[in-house]
Amino acid sequence: MAKNDDAFNAVAESLNYTFRAKSGPTWVANYGFFTDEPGFDPRFDYGAQLGGWYYGVKAYGGHGMDLGEPEAKRGPAVNAYSDFAGVLGTGVYVPGVAGTSITRPGVYGQTDEEDREFPIPRPPNNNLSAAVVGASSSQVGVRGWSGFIGIWGEGVYSVGVRGESREGIGVDAFAVASGAPAMRGWSEKGPGVIGSSGASGPSYGVLGVNAMNPGVMGTSDQHVGVLGTSNALPGLWGYSTNQNGIIGQTGNPNAYAGYFLGNVLVTGTTYVMGGKSAAVPFPDGTRRALYCMESPELWFEDFGTAKLRNGRAMVKLDANFAIVIKRGDYRVLVTPEGDCRGLYVRRKRAANFEVRELAGGKSNVAFSYRIVGRRKDVRHQTRFAKVNTRLSLPAAATRPPPKGAPTSAARMRTLLARVDKKVRELRSPPLPKQPPRPRRRKADARRRGPRAA
């Protein structure tokens, strides 16, 4: 081992490290140490092994902010996390710690010991490769804390931030501030947030849960607020335990609260607080409304024509029509289509009814008829039943805001605009001008060497 004015130089021929130094509360090393093995492939297992009372290694890079002062600022003040550490790296204009690798993680951080029940998948066993890998059995693998953005992920050709879980939640977002979104996705040309799940069990691409506010809220200025698509199941499913499953609302009287491009199936009762009509095409290219007839009871009806033979006619009910009505209770209305004494219905059976001419007439006149039968599939019905059409909506939807007060959508747009501004500022922050690098002189190096440790 050789010693000069700046450092100790040690080369071990039989040990697996080039230098080893121990320090404690009774002895503190006052010099920096330099380890090196020439050549492309080092032959030592460890370049250096250091143990200290406060820090195993303490190093700083770059220049302090207050050049010329006795103690230049070399990084943030020490806090509860950095007071004791295996390695403390700090700097003002340079990264505090830089970890790089070509094929393996640049930085590997771990908390907890290995747990047999919940093993930590750490490289190279599971071949995890990333710029930063955080591993833990029962705690958070990676956590970012900031007064602005906690974690920022940006991908040039792929995903900016990805959350993946084997048996839990891939990404869990939580917001403390009132009115602040727990998660926000923003994109210039593609979807802001994509949620997907390939599991066949109870799994979700996106699951939003909230006790007092919407679980999932989608808003857009020039496109749909929420878009749901699926290849095998409904594109959008609304369900509520004690309230309405889906509510559609529009503020434009010339628009529709609901618009369906396809057939519509209703398995329950339909109530309309307005007219029910069919949009029938007309020769001029327009569609005109033809309204439905209403009744206090549930009826099906059928129409037809027949002809008397010697004043009598037996008319069979359409077999399909007879299946869907209560055949013991139906009405027949007949109208003669020629001169006669008049017509009446003499007998009604389950499969047919008989029509005769009044006063024993024997004419052969034609007639038309209308049959009205009660629906067979509805067992209980009430005439003029009372209908509850009151709709319980959130306060913002039922009570319009005071004149001049911003709506919830306006407040959300204002919040998102502020976040966008901060994002743009963060993407191109003004860098402080770095002071010129002073020429290092041997005398200065001797004086600053002990303080650097």
Buried (B, 14 or more C-beta within 10 A) or exposed (E): EEEEEEBBBBEEEEBEBBBBBEBEEEEEBEBBBBBEEEEEEEEBEBEBBBEBEEBBBBBBBBBBBEEEEEEBBBBEEEEEEBEEBEEBBBBBBBEBEEEEEEEEBBBBEBEEEEEEEEEBEBBEEEEBBBEEBBBBBEEEBEEEEEEEEEEEEEEEEEEEEEEEEEEEEBEEEEEEEEEEBEBEBEEEEEEEBEBEEEEEEEEEEBEBEEEEEEEEBBEEEEEEEEEEEEEEEEEEEEEEEEEEEEBEEEEEEEEEEEEEEEEEEEEEEEEEEEEEEEEEEEEEEEEEEEEEEEEEEEBBBBEBEBBBEEBBBEBEBEEEBBEBBBBEEBEBEBEBEEEBBEBEBEEBEEEEBBBBBEEEBEBBBEBEBEBBBBBBEEEEEEEEEEEEEEEEEEEEEEEEEEEEEEEBEEEBBEBBEEBEEEEEEEEEEEEEEEEEEEEEEEEEEEEEBEEEB
